């Protein structure tokens, strides 16, 4: 049986690496399409793009690792079942639990890898990615500005300046239009921020588009924000934002404040890490069940399982936000664990 364990483990490793690579590439392509105009804008270096790709791959790994594990186990045991090797092993008196043992060992390894990933790497990479994309966003604005030329930027704003400094950050005799307002300023300058950029206008006259261009304000100084994302991005670099804190920082913050948002994030990290055991068990059962239906059936079932996990996760998050019941974050693991045990028990009795 030891030789069979080694054979299965080798098959699982190769299938996992292949699945992980393909899934990561596919998911990265989807994200790259969204930011294509920022990544390949003038002035963006190859080193900068490589850093963005690396951070993107790391923060996507919270999804790609469990998915790759499920597909790998499904594929390997589906092949064994399709070749009647599972039947032969069981006919020799080997239990289904013992046949699953190599996959369980492999799942333990993946669990520790994912736990470290979700606890210490993912959120750091997510923050780095957000900042780098914001930097590319600002670069696109600066590079796109030209003297005596109307520039239409992201979000629909229009900016015009008679004179632009060499570094494109200082403007003179400025026209700015967005939504229902028009600003005319003697000069302006850009102020970098992690979430985007801030334009500081000087000696400003503001006009209302709806009222036929009637002036309704005059200021010595006026600021407006140009952001690539929602206003929540303004808290991007905050050390108190749980979205960008690792496990140690979250635990320290919770001990200090007893804020449930920190506790919720801690539990979410653990839920993600433990999900691999649930995915592994169900992937094994699916592999045996759908072996006669072809490889695609098992893959589709595994991917569908992942969508079910996230639907249950969103339901749990919604309940937490409404009623502050912290343990609802465990809903996907509990529900799918019972489903996995049911499938495994059913296949064991066949």
Buried (B, 14 or more C-beta within 10 A) or exposed (E): EEEBBEBBBEBBBEBBEBBBEEBBEEBBEEBBEEBEEBBEBEEBEEEBBEBBBEBBBBBBBBBBBBBBBBBBBBBBBBBBBBEEBBEEBBEEEBEBEBBBBBBBBBBEBBBEBBBEBBBBBBBBBBBBBBBBBBBBBBBBBBEBBEEEEEBEBBEEBEBBBEEBBEEBBBBBBBBBBBEEBBBBBEBBBBEEBBBBBBBBBBBBBBBBEEEEEEEEEEBEEBEBBBBBBEEEBBEBBEEEBBBBBBBEBBBEBBEEEEBBBBBBBBBBBBBBBBBBBBBBBBBBBBBBBBBEEEBEBBBBBBBEBBEBBEEBBEBBBEBBEEEEEBEBBBBBBBBBBEBBBEBBEEBEEE
